[in-house]
């Protein structure tokens, strides 16, 4: 073995390559999009997304959506693919937000807008009601209750707004008065709920 051989660089020194997910319906059906491989990032899987968007299929064309804890952007991108007019993606992590912007550019998705800030900062500004809101925060951080209160106080919820909440199966969540449970499903340790105001 040659002593002049360069030592191999450790794999740990290489930047993590993006992970991928597949859009399952609409104009970008089958397209793979990248997302930043960040610890705790848990994109909603294909089966859960298929169930959710079957629930929403008649509500998406032309609507305004909010993906409050965007992460990979899986829910908001699926909504845009299926006809939503605009989606506000709110994501705290800078790398995840940057990757999401790049994917929106690649898809030429003019209706997607990324807000790189904490959810509470986004919700501290007055807003017009959204038609559909996705609330799927990191499970470890227990952010559901503060997010639901913040959505109400910011004016994001109007008459007819649909709110999707994804949480651990055993999580106890109190929704604001006037919200009606429309759909619910358990998949493994995950609970999917769709509420209407």
N, C-alpha and C positions, 0 to 999 in steps of 0.2 A: 504494500500500500504506500503510495507516495506521501511523503511528509509535507510536500508543498501544497497539498490539497486544502482548499478553503474550508473552514468549519461551516457546517450547515447552520443557517439561521433558525432559531427556534420558531415553531409555529405560533407561539404565544405573542411574538413580536409583530405578527402580521395583523392588519386590521380585519375584524370580523366581516365576512362577506354577508351581503343581505340575504335574508330568507325570502321565500316566495309564498304567495297564496294565489288561488285561481278565482276569478270572477265567474259566478255560476249562472248568471242570466242577463238578458238585455242585450244592448248593442255591443258590449265588450265581452260577451259570453265566451268563456274559454281562455281569455287573455290572462297571462300570469303577470302579477305585479309584485315588486320587491317591497320588503319592509325591513327596518333596522332590527337586528337581532339583539334586543335589549332585555336585560333580566326582568322577569315578571310580565313581559309582554305576551299576551295570550289571545291571539286572533280567534274570533268566533269561527268554529269549524264549519265545513261545507254543509253538513246535515242540519245543524242548528240554523245556519243562514238560509238554507232552503225552506225550512219550516217558517222562519220569521217572514221571509219575503213572499211566501204563499199567503200568509196572514195579511200582508200589506199590498198585494199586487194591484188592487183596484184603487189604492189611495195615493200612489206615488207620482203619476204623471203630472208635471207642472208644479209640484209642491216645493216648499222651503223646508229643509231638514237641518237638524243640528246633531252632530256626532260629538258628544261632550267630552268623552275620554277616548280620542280617536285611535291612539296607538298605531296599529298597522293601517288603519283607514278602511278595514274590510267592510264595515257596515255602510259607511258613507259612500264608498266607491260603488258598492252594489246598488245603492239607491240611485246614484247618478246614472249608472248603466241602465237602470230600469225606468228612467224618465223623469227623475226629480230635476227641478229647474236649478236649484242651488243647494249646496251643502256647506255649512260652516264646520270645519274640522278643528277641534280644540285639543291641543296636545302640549303637555308640559315639557317633554324631553326634546332637546334641540335636534339631536340626530334623527329621531323618529319624525319630527316635523319636517326636516329637510328632505328626508327620503320620500315622505308623502308628497311634498311639493314637486319633486322630480317625477314621481309617478303620474301626477295630475298633468304635468307638462307633456309627458310621453303619450298620454291618452288624449291630449288636447281637450281636456275637460275644463271649459271656461267657467262652469258653474261651481267649481270647487275652490274654497278659500280656507287657507290654513292659518290658525291663530296659535302662535307658539307662546303659551302662557298657562298658568294654573287655571283650572276650571273656575275657582272662586273669583279670580281676577276678571275673567270673561263675564261671569254672572254679576259682577259688581256694577256693570254698566247697563243702563236701561235698554230694553230690547223690544222689538216687535214680536208678536207671537209666531211660533213656528207651527208647521202642519204636522211634522213628525220629528220626534226627538229620540235619540239612542243614548241610553245611560248604561254603560258597561265599563265601570272603573276597574283598576287592578283589585283583585279579590282581597289581597293582603291588607289593603289600606282602609277598608271600611268607610268608604266615602258616599255611600248611597243616600243616607239621611240628609247630610249637608247639601248634596247635589239637588235633591228633590225640593228642599226648602228654598235653595238659591234659585232654582228655575221658576218657582212661583213668585218670589220676591222681585225677580228681574223682569217679569212680564213676558217670559218666554212661552207661557202656557195660555192658550186662548180657548174659546169654545170650539170643540171638535178636535183639539190637538190630540194626537196619538203619542203615547210615551212607552217605549220599549225598555224594560229593565232586565238585565242579565245579572244573576247573583248566585252564590252558593246555595244549594238546595235547602240548607238549614238556616239561612240568614233570615233574621226577623226585620222586616221593612215596613214602616208605617207610611202610607201614602197620604198626601193632603186631602182634605175634605173635598168631595165632589168628583173624585177620580173613580171611574168604574172599571172593574176588571173585565176585559173583553176576551182574552185568551190566556191560557197558562199551560205550560208543558214542562215536565222534568226529563232531563236527558243525563243519565249518570248522576254526577254530583252537582249538576248545573240546573238552575231554575230559570225558565224564560217566562216573562209576563208582559202582556200588552194591555195598557190602560188607555182609556179615553176620558177626556174632560168634557 
